[in-house]
Amino acid sequence: MDDYYSVRMRAADGGAHEAGGRHISGGERLVCKEELEAAVQTLLRRAMTHELGQPDFVNLTVEKVARADIGQLEALPISQRVAHSVAEGHAAAVELLVQAGVALSAAQKGVALLVQGPAPDGGVMRGAVVMDADTGARLERDPGRGVRVAQHDWAPDALARWKRRVEPLGLDQVRVAEALALATKVAAQAGTVAELCWSDDPGYVGGYVAAATIGYVRIAQLKEPGSPLGGRVFFVRGVRNVQDYEAVLAVPVLIEDATAERGVW
């Protein structure tokens, strides 16, 4: 029952404080003491070598978390959808969101929002959009910041087992593993209907739709190469207080590997 440590990183330029600057990169780990130094080094290296540029502000936060306070979740099953173009990818995303329970108009609005840039200035947000799954209305109080998901990671040894099983699909990537951990946590929260995400990294065009009902479905192409736009949309139903919803997304959890029968579709 050793304590764990939550490690959070945010890198930005054009702003010398936590609230300011263009978001460049971020990261989240929840590790035991023996892994703490390596986790900090990895996140700092990510901040300083990101393809979006050199930051002039990096915030690294390390916080002890009692092991008894950490919950457990079973990773969502993972599958893939082929998309040979952005249009095919967007159509697949809308189809999956509707399958998960999002209204068609809200699903289309979520996709369009990430295409145009969800922040007020048309850029990317630090966190996620919270969108009503029926009306498409945005619910987050700060449309520049959005809501953040914090204090999650894979349980010890679970990540290695998961990677071995998904290696034949070519999904044993750090990026996919991190996204799956976050998506699993979001999908498990009361009020979440589904999540849509694609990266704002110019060199990465893939993304996913995730929900408790359909699992984590990776879509090969959701934007054009070189585009700096992307983000996350959490589609919710029955969420009356977004602050309370975000607070639950910060409760510490470790992700366990699913059974071999459920882990890959």
C-alpha positions, 0 to 999 in steps of 0.5 A: 500500500505504498503511496503514489505520486500524481505528476502533471505537466503543462507547456506553453509559449507566450505566457509566463504563468499558469493561465496564459500562453499558447498551449503546446503540450501536456501530460499526466502520470500517476506512479509509485515512488520508484517511477517518479523520477523517470516520469518527471524526466519523460514529461519534461522531455516531452515539453521541451521537444514537442513539434509545436515548438519550444515552450517558454513556460513549463509547469510540473506539479508533483503531488503525493496520493495515498494508495487507499484513495486510488480507485481502479477501472477496467480499460475499455475494449479497443477497436479500429475503423479504417478511414482513407480520408478526413471526410470518411473519418468524420462520417465514422466519428458521427456514426459512432457518436450516434451509436453511443447515444449522442443526437445526430445534430450534437455529434455533427456540431462536435466534429465541426467545432474541432475542425474550426478550433474550439477555443474562442480565438479559433485555436486549441483549448487546454482542456475539453469541451463539455457538450450537451449530448442532446442539444449540442450546447456547450456547458463549460464555464471557460471556453478557453480552458475547458475541463481537465482530466487528472490523476490517472495512469495504468496499474503496474504491469497492466500496461505491459500486458495490454501492449502485448495483446494489441501489438498485432494490431499496431496499437502498442503505442504510448500515445494510444495507451495514454488516450485509452487510459483517459478515455476509460476514466471519462467514459466511466463517469456518471453523465458521460455519453461519449467522447470525441478526440483528435490530436492537435499535433500537426504530424498525427492525424488519428483520433477516436470515439469512446463510450462505455457502450462501444468501447474505444474506437480508433479512427485512422484519419480525422484531420489533414496532415499539418493541421495544428487543430484538435481537442476533445469533446465530452458529450454529457447528459444530465450534468447540471454542474460542470464543476462537480463533473470535473471534480470527479474527473480528478479523482485518482484511478489506475487502469487495469488490463481487460480480459483477453476476451474483451480487450480487443474486438 
